[in-house]
Structure formats: structure tokens, C-alpha cells
Amino acid sequence: MRPLNNAWATHRVVALFLAVMFIFALVTGGYILTVLSFAAIYAIFTIGLNFFMGYAGQVTFGQNAFAAISGYTSAVLTATYGWEPILALPVGIIGAVVIACLVGYPVLRLRGHYLAMATLALGLIAHEVAVEWGSVTQGYMGISGIPPIGVGSFELVTPRTVLIFLCVVLAVALWVAYRLKESRFGNALAAIAGSEDAARALGINVPRYKLAAFVIAAVYAAIAGSLIVHFVGFVSPEVFGLSMVISGFMMLYVGGIGSIFGPLFGALIVGLLPEIFRGFKGYQDLSYGVALILILIFAPKGIASVGRLISRRQRN
């Protein structure tokens, strides 16, 4: 039982650290609130990426497309047509789910690098539509004046209330991901990740489960996309560009792909490291890159695997 105890001990230490950081941010305020808010949003995005890549063992480079669909839908409905953000957000999520179903059914028949290239094309198409459909998206000029999350006269405008709200949403997202992973659905995805042929032999409908995982990942990306535009108050094609996918991959692998808390750990580390090395001035990017490389060298399965590494060394 020692490995399990050590793993849970590590998670408790990390949970305590996160609680202390959260309280510190609420008490002191300032820029740290903004950094943690962005980390929470990207953690939600990465949870969806982890669901499709970590649990189902598939590859996707197009999650930014679903974030863009939902984000632009929320932006247009609220800034242009005066909708309440709380009503525009689910419309954006539904739009992303519809596109995920339509695109996922044929695309998920591909495997390996073919699937990766197809999903990359999906993200590029979404970016191109955002640029060229200027009558709706305003192209590179972007849409400004997007209201914050709220209902009627009540709006989440202060950094502290925004962070509390985002942490609540993140906690719910983590809980849902945990429940799905521990269910029969999660076991089926684990079988597919191990071997699709073996999963078929066990009677698992592989295309249906892959499509379900793809749609669930799209839902998480859509939630993150709408939260970004309402948090920033502005959206342009660069917000949902390829850099969003790259950041999601870094967070996923640094935190620990396939683990429940990996996306959260990765989002915090990737979000906070640039601020930690900001004082290095000209060497900021170099220090940031070296830190990421060292993390991947000494924890190749991510920060979430540190507890297992410690217990393995103790047994040896």
C-alpha cells in the first residue's frame, strides 16, 4: 500500500500548495489573480485535451477550433446582438458539439498521423474562417466590448470574483472528468487506448466511443473558449491560433498525460513559470525552456507522476 499512500501524500501536498496560492492571491490581489485566472481557463481546455489524448489514446491538433466556435458565438451574440452571457455561452457550446459530431464521424476513422493532420486542418480552417468572415468576426480587428459573465445587472467584474468563479467551474470540470474516467465508459476508452483491435474483440463499439470522447473534449474546449472572451472582453483570430494548441500540449505533458490532476498541474506550471523568470530579462525565454526540459527529464510522465517515482525509489 506504500505506493498508493505516497501518491496520495503527494497529491495532498500539491492540494495544500494550491490552496495556499489561492488564498494568497485573494488576499494580496494584483497581477497574480490574472495569471491564476488564465491558468484555470487553460486547465479546463487541457482537461478536454487529456480526455481525448490521455484516456482514449488518440491525437488531435484541432481543439482550438471548438474553442473558437464557442468563443466567437458568445462574442457575437453578446457584443453585437445584446444577449446575456449566461445564455450565449450554452449556445456556443452546442454549436461546438454539433460541429464536433459532424466532423468527428468521418475524421475519427483515421489513425495516427493521418488523424493528427486532419484535426490540424480543422483548427486551421477555423482560424481562416475567423479571419475572412469579416462581416461577423471583424477579421484581425477583432470584436471588443464583450461583457463579462453575469446575469442582468450582476456581473463578475472584480478579479477576485472572477477567480472564484473560474475555480468553481474548474472543480466541476475535474470532478466530471474523474467520474467519467472511473466509469465503464472510461474503462472502454482505456481498452481502446491499449489496442483498438482488442477492444473490438471485447465487443466495444470503437467508433462510437471515440466519437463520444471527441465530443466531450470539444465541450471542454468550448467552455474554455467562451470563458476566455468574457474574461478578456475581446476576441480576435490570434486568441484561438496554433499557439493555443501548443500551450495545451505543453500543459498536458508537463502536468502528466492520462492523469486526473495532470492538466491542472501543467496549466499552473506553464502559466506561472514565465512570471517566475520575468526578472531574468533577456534570458527569460531561455530559463523558461530549460525549466520545462528539466521537468520532462526528471518527471517524464509529468508532475502528477512524482508520487509514483518517489514510491518506486523507496522500494528499490
Secondary structure by P-SEA (a helix, b strand, c coil): caaaaaaaaaaaaaaaaaaaaaaaaaaaccaaaaaaaaaaaaaaaaaaaaaaccccccccccaaaaaaaaaaaaaaaaccccccaaaaaaaaaaaaaaaaaaaaaccccccaaaaaaaaaaaaaaaaaaaacccccccccccccccccccccccccccaaaaaaaaaaaaaaaaaaaaaaaacaaaaaaaaaaacaaaaaaaccaaaaaaaaaaaaaaaaaaaaaaaaaaaacccccccccaaaaaaaaaaaaaacccccaaaaaaaaaaacccccccccccaaaaaaaaaaaaaaaaccccccaaaaaaaaaaac
